[in-house]
Amino acid sequence: MLNFLKRKKDTPTSEKTDEKIEKTEKAPGFFARLKAGLTKTRNHLTTGIANLILGKKVLDKDVIELIETQLLTADVGVDATKQLIDHLTQKLNRKELDNPKAALATLREDMLAILQPCQVPLIIPKNDNPFVILVVGINGSGKTTTIGKIAHYLTEDKKTVMLAAGDTFRAAAIEQLQIWGERNDIPVVAQQPGADTAAVIYDAMESAKARKIEVLIADTAGRLHTQTNLMQELKKVTRVLAKLDSTAPHETLLVLDASIGQNAINQAKQFHEAIGLTGLIVTKLDGTAKGGIIFAIAKQMKLPIRFIGVGEGIDDLRPFEADAFISALFEMPETHSED
C-alpha cells in the first residue's frame, strides 16, 4: 500500500536542507548567480582564451591553434571544437578576421549558435491526466535534489505537484524527497525501502489522477548506464505508466553532473538508446571547470536542455537560456574591457 510520507523533524538532513533554503531567501538575481557559478568554467574557457590571445597584435593560424587547445582542454568536445575552429579558420582565410578581439566575437556568436537549438523550455499542457516527469541518472548526479528543485520551480508557477519516491534502493532518497515535499508543501508517495519501483510509481500515478494533480515527478534509483538489468527496470516503469495513460511518461529527463566531463556524453547516449530521453538537466556547473561539456552535449545529443544547476540553493536550478549562459561565460575581467 502507498504511504503519504510525513517529514521527520530535527533530522540532520532536514537541518541541512533548511539551512540551504534559508540562505537563498536573500540570494541575488539568477544571472548574478549564474555568472558566479560559471567562474571556474569561465576562467578555464573564455577568459583563458582571452588571456592567451588578446595581447597578440596579429591573428594567424598559431593563434587559432591556441584557441583550439583551450577549447579541448575545457571539455568542449572534439565535434563542437572542430565546428568552432573550422569557422574561425574559414574567416581567417577569407581575411574576415583581422585581430584576436574579432576572433573572440566570432567564437561567442558560434558558441551561442550551438546552444540555442537546445533551449527548449518545459511546457506543461492542460490535461485531465497528470503530466508525468520521469527523472533518471546515475548515483551522485544530484537527481533527488534536482527533483525537489523542479517541484519548487513548478509550484512557484502555480502548478499542483506530487512526488513519487521511486528510488527504493536508497533509504536516504526517500527521506530527501519527503523533506523537499514538506518544504514545497506537496505530497510524496512511497512504499517501504526495497519495494518495486514500478509499483510505487503506478500507485503515485493513480493517486495523482484521483486528486487531479497537474504534475507527477517520479524519482528512480541511480544506476550506471552500463547496468543492463537496471536499464530494463526503467523500461518496465514506462510500460506500467502506459497502462494508466498511453502517453506517459510525458518527459524522461536525465540528470547529468557537469563535473564528470566527457563521461556525461556516454551516459546520455546509453540512457537515450535504452529509454528515449526527451530532455537533459545539467547540474553542478558551479563546482567544476568542465562546464564546457554543455557544448559537447548540445552538439552530439541535440536534445533539449531543460534546466541547469549552478548552486545548492532551492532557486539555483532554472530553465536553460542559451543567451544568458553565453553572456555569463563571456563576462571578461575589467583588464580586457578597454582593449
C-alpha positions in Angstrom: 0.0 0.0 0.0 1.1 3.5 -0.7 2.1 5.9 2.0 2.0 9.7 2.1 5.2 10.5 3.8 5.4 12.9 6.7 8.6 14.9 7.3 10.7 13.7 10.3 11.5 16.6 12.5 15.0 17.5 13.6 17.0 15.2 11.3 20.5 16.2 10.2 19.3 16.0 6.6 16.4 18.3 7.2 18.5 20.8 9.1 21.0 20.9 6.2 18.2 21.4 3.7 16.6 24.1 5.8 19.9 25.9 6.1 20.4 25.9 2.3 16.8 27.2 1.7 17.2 29.9 4.3 20.4 31.1 2.6 18.6 31.5 -0.7 16.0 33.8 0.7 18.3 36.8 0.2 20.0 35.4 -2.8 21.0 37.7 -5.7 19.3 37.5 -9.1 19.7 34.4 -11.1 22.0 35.9 -13.7 24.4 37.0 -11.0 24.3 33.5 -9.5 24.8 32.0 -13.0 27.8 34.3 -13.6 29.3 33.4 -10.2 28.5 29.7 -10.7 30.4 29.6 -14.0 33.5 31.3 -12.6 35.7 28.1 -12.8 34.5 27.3 -16.3 34.9 30.9 -17.5 38.4 31.1 -16.1 39.3 27.9 -17.9 37.5 28.6 -21.1 36.7 32.1 -22.3 38.9 34.1 -20.0 41.6 31.5 -20.6 41.3 32.1 -24.3 41.2 35.9 -23.9 44.4 35.8 -21.8 46.2 33.7 -24.4 45.3 35.8 -27.5 44.2 39.4 -26.6 47.8 40.6 -26.2 48.7 39.5 -29.7 48.7 42.0 -32.5 48.1 39.6 -35.3 45.6 36.8 -35.8 47.1 33.8 -37.5 47.0 30.0 -37.6 49.1 29.8 -34.4 46.5 31.9 -32.5 43.8 29.6 -33.9 45.7 26.6 -32.6 45.9 28.2 -29.1 42.1 28.6 -29.2 41.6 25.0 -30.3 43.8 23.6 -27.5 42.0 25.7 -24.9 38.5 24.6 -26.1 39.6 20.9 -26.0 41.1 21.2 -22.5 37.8 22.9 -21.3 35.8 19.8 -22.3 34.0 21.5 -25.2 34.5 18.2 -27.1 36.0 17.3 -30.4 32.9 17.8 -32.6 32.0 21.2 -31.2 35.6 22.3 -31.2 36.0 21.3 -34.8 32.9 23.3 -35.8 34.2 26.4 -34.0 37.7 26.2 -35.3 36.7 25.4 -38.8 34.6 28.6 -38.9 37.4 30.7 -37.4 39.8 29.3 -40.0 37.5 30.0 -42.9 37.0 33.6 -41.8 40.8 33.9 -41.3 41.5 32.6 -44.8 38.8 34.9 -46.3 40.6 37.8 -44.4 37.4 38.5 -42.4 39.2 38.3 -39.1 41.9 40.9 -38.6 42.5 40.8 -34.8 42.1 38.5 -31.8 39.2 40.5 -30.4 37.3 39.8 -33.7 38.1 36.1 -33.1 36.5 36.2 -29.6 33.4 37.9 -31.0 33.1 35.2 -33.7 33.6 32.5 -31.1 30.9 33.9 -28.9 28.5 34.0 -31.8 29.2 30.5 -32.9 29.1 29.0 -29.3 25.7 30.6 -28.9 24.5 29.0 -32.2 25.5 25.6 -30.8 23.4 26.0 -27.7 20.4 27.8 -29.0 18.7 24.7 -30.5 18.8 23.1 -27.0 16.9 26.0 -25.4 13.5 24.4 -25.3 11.5 25.2 -22.2 9.5 22.5 -20.4 5.8 23.2 -21.2 3.1 21.6 -19.0 -0.1 21.4 -21.1 -3.5 21.5 -19.5 -4.8 17.9 -19.4 -7.2 15.8 -17.4 -4.4 13.4 -16.6 -1.2 14.3 -14.6 1.8 15.3 -16.7 4.4 12.7 -15.7 8.1 13.5 -15.5 10.4 10.5 -15.0 13.8 11.5 -13.7 16.8 9.2 -14.3 20.5 9.3 -13.8 23.5 7.7 -12.1 24.2 7.8 -8.3 25.8 11.1 -7.3 24.4 13.2 -10.2 22.1 15.2 -7.8 18.9 13.5 -9.1 16.8 13.6 -6.0 17.8 17.1 -5.0 17.1 18.2 -8.6 13.6 16.8 -8.3 12.9 18.9 -5.2 14.1 22.0 -7.1 12.0 21.3 -10.1 9.0 20.8 -7.8 9.7 24.2 -6.3 10.0 25.8 -9.7 6.7 24.3 -10.8 4.8 25.2 -7.6 6.1 28.8 -8.0 4.5 28.6 -11.4 1.2 27.8 -9.6 1.2 24.1 -10.7 0.0 21.3 -8.4 2.7 18.8 -8.0 3.2 15.3 -6.4 6.4 13.4 -6.0 6.9 9.6 -6.3 9.7 8.1 -4.3 10.8 5.5 -6.9 14.3 5.3 -5.6 13.5 2.4 -3.3 17.1 1.1 -3.0 18.5 4.1 -1.2 16.6 4.9 2.1 18.1 8.4 2.2 16.5 9.2 -1.1 13.0 8.6 0.4 13.9 10.9 3.3 15.3 13.5 1.0 12.2 13.5 -1.1 9.9 13.8 1.9 11.9 16.9 3.1 11.5 18.5 -0.3 7.9 17.6 -0.2 7.4 19.3 3.1 9.3 22.4 2.1 7.3 22.7 -1.1 4.0 21.7 0.7 3.3 18.9 -1.8 2.5 15.2 -1.2 5.1 12.5 -1.6 4.1 8.9 -2.3 6.3 6.0 -1.3 6.4 2.4 -0.2 9.0 0.7 2.0 12.7 0.6 1.0 13.3 -2.3 -1.4 9.8 -2.1 -2.9 9.2 -2.5 -6.6 9.9 0.9 -8.3 7.3 0.4 -11.0 4.6 -0.4 -8.3 5.5 2.8 -6.4 5.2 5.0 -9.4 2.0 3.2 -10.6 0.4 3.9 -7.2 1.5 7.5 -7.3 0.0 7.9 -10.8 -3.3 6.5 -9.6 -3.3 8.9 -6.6 -2.3 11.9 -8.7 -5.2 11.1 -11.1 -7.7 10.8 -8.3 -6.5 14.1 -6.7 -6.4 15.9 -10.1 -2.7 16.7 -9.6 -1.2 18.5 -12.6 2.4 17.2 -12.4 3.8 13.9 -11.1 7.6 13.8 -10.8 8.9 10.3 -10.3 12.3 9.6 -8.8 14.2 6.4 -9.8 17.2 4.6 -8.4 20.6 5.8 -9.5 22.1 3.4 -12.0 25.1 3.2 -14.3 24.3 3.4 -17.9 26.1 0.0 -18.3 23.8 -1.8 -15.9 21.5 -3.6 -18.3 19.2 -5.1 -15.7 18.5 -1.7 -14.1 18.0 -0.1 -17.5 15.4 -2.8 -18.2 13.7 -1.8 -14.9 13.3 1.7 -16.4 11.6 0.2 -19.4 9.2 -1.6 -17.0 8.3 1.7 -15.4 7.4 3.2 -18.7 5.3 0.2 -19.6 3.4 0.3 -16.3 2.7 4.0 -16.6 1.3 3.4 -20.1 -1.4 1.2 -18.6 -2.8 4.3 -16.9 -2.0 6.8 -19.6 -0.8 5.6 -23.0 1.2 8.9 -23.4 3.0 8.7 -20.1 5.7 9.4 -19.2 5.4 12.7 -20.9 9.0 13.7 -20.1 12.0 11.5 -19.4 14.8 13.7 -18.1 18.4 12.6 -17.5 20.3 14.4 -14.8 24.0 14.9 -15.7 26.7 16.0 -13.4 28.8 18.6 -15.3 31.9 17.8 -13.3 32.3 14.3 -14.9 33.2 16.0 -18.2 33.2 13.8 -21.3 31.7 10.8 -19.4 28.5 12.7 -19.5 28.2 12.1 -23.2 28.4 8.3 -22.8 25.8 8.4 -20.1 23.4 10.4 -22.2 23.9 8.2 -25.3 23.2 5.0 -23.3 20.2 6.3 -21.5 18.8 7.7 -24.7 19.2 4.4 -26.5 17.6 2.5 -23.7 14.6 4.5 -22.8 14.4 7.5 -25.2 15.2 10.7 -23.4 13.1 13.9 -24.0 15.5 16.3 -22.3 18.5 16.8 -20.1 19.3 18.6 -16.8 22.9 19.7 -16.3 23.8 20.1 -12.6 26.8 21.1 -10.5 28.1 23.7 -13.0 29.2 25.8 -10.1 31.7 23.3 -8.8 33.7 22.5 -11.9 35.9 23.9 -14.6 34.4 21.4 -17.0 31.2 23.4 -17.8 32.3 23.4 -21.4 30.8 19.9 -21.6 27.5 21.6 -22.2 28.6 22.4 -25.8 29.7 18.8 -26.4 26.3 17.6 -25.0 24.4 20.1 -27.2 26.4 19.2 -30.3 26.2 15.4 -30.0 22.9 14.8 -28.4 20.7 17.6 -29.9 18.3 17.1 -27.0 16.5 19.9 -25.1 18.5 21.1 -22.1 15.5 21.8 -19.8 17.3 23.0 -16.7 20.8 23.8 -15.4 22.0 23.9 -11.8 24.5 26.5 -10.7 24.4 26.1 -6.9 22.9 24.3 -3.9 20.1 26.8 -3.2 16.5 26.0 -4.0 16.4 28.7 -6.7 19.7 27.7 -8.3 18.1 25.3 -10.8 16.5 27.3 -13.6 15.4 26.8 -17.2 18.3 26.8 -19.6 18.7 30.1 -21.5 21.4 30.0 -24.1 21.9 33.7 -24.4 22.2 34.2 -20.6 24.6 31.3 -20.4 26.9 32.7 -23.1 26.7 36.2 -21.6 27.8 34.8 -18.2 30.5 32.8 -19.8 32.0 35.7 -21.8 31.9 38.1 -18.8 35.5 39.3 -19.2 37.7 40.8 -16.4 38.0 44.6 -16.3 41.5 44.5 -17.7 40.1 43.4 -21.1 37.2 45.9 -21.2 39.2 48.7 -22.9 41.4 46.5 -25.2 
